[in-house]
């Protein structure tokens, strides 16, 4: 198993920016997220692995998600 497969927690393996699909690490995903003023899904999954109810990954939605999941 490749290091990128062990590290990346993104469930969207079809995404061309997923580190599993190229040799540039997380850079492409993070660049896209910064351009869109979002955070990568791995930040949310650090707070709680279940992100199934999320429909946006903005800074505001991260703060709300963090506050709702403290201590879980």
C-alpha positions in Angstrom: 0.0 0.0 0.0 1.3 3.5 -1.0 2.0 6.1 1.7 -0.6 8.4 0.2 -3.2 5.8 0.6 -2.4 5.4 4.3 -2.3 9.1 5.0 -5.1 10.7 3.1 -8.5 10.4 4.8 -10.5 11.8 1.8 -13.2 9.4 0.7 -13.4 10.8 -2.8 -10.9 8.6 -4.6 -12.2 9.7 -8.0 -11.2 13.3 -7.4 -8.2 14.2 -9.6 -6.7 16.3 -6.7 -6.8 13.3 -4.3 -3.1 12.5 -3.4 -3.8 8.9 -4.5 -4.1 10.1 -8.1 -0.8 11.9 -8.6 2.6 12.4 -7.0 2.2 16.0 -5.7 0.9 15.1 -2.2 -1.8 17.3 -0.7 -0.7 20.5 -2.4 -3.3 20.4 -5.2 -6.2 19.8 -2.9 -5.1 22.5 -0.5 -4.5 25.0 -3.3 -8.1 24.3 -4.6 -9.5 24.7 -1.1 -7.7 28.0 -0.5 -8.9 29.3 -3.8 -12.5 28.5 -2.8 -12.0 29.7 0.8 -12.6 26.2 2.1 -10.8 23.6 4.2 -10.0 20.1 3.0 -12.3 17.4 4.3 -9.4 15.9 6.3 -9.6 18.9 8.7 -13.2 18.1 9.4 -12.4 14.4 9.8 -9.8 15.2 12.4 -12.7 16.6 14.5 -15.1 13.8 13.7 -14.6 11.0 11.1 -18.4 11.1 10.2 -18.8 14.1 7.9 -21.8 12.5 6.0 -24.1 15.4 6.9 -21.9 18.2 5.6 -22.7 20.0 2.4 -20.0 22.7 2.5 -16.5 23.0 3.7 -16.2 26.7 4.4 -14.3 28.2 7.4 -17.7 29.0 9.0 -19.0 25.5 8.6 -15.8 24.2 10.1 -16.2 26.3 13.2 -19.8 25.2 13.6 -18.8 21.5 13.0 -16.0 21.8 15.6 -18.3 23.4 18.2 -21.0 20.7 17.6 -18.4 17.9 17.9 -16.3 18.9 20.8 -15.6 16.0 23.1 -16.7 13.4 20.7 
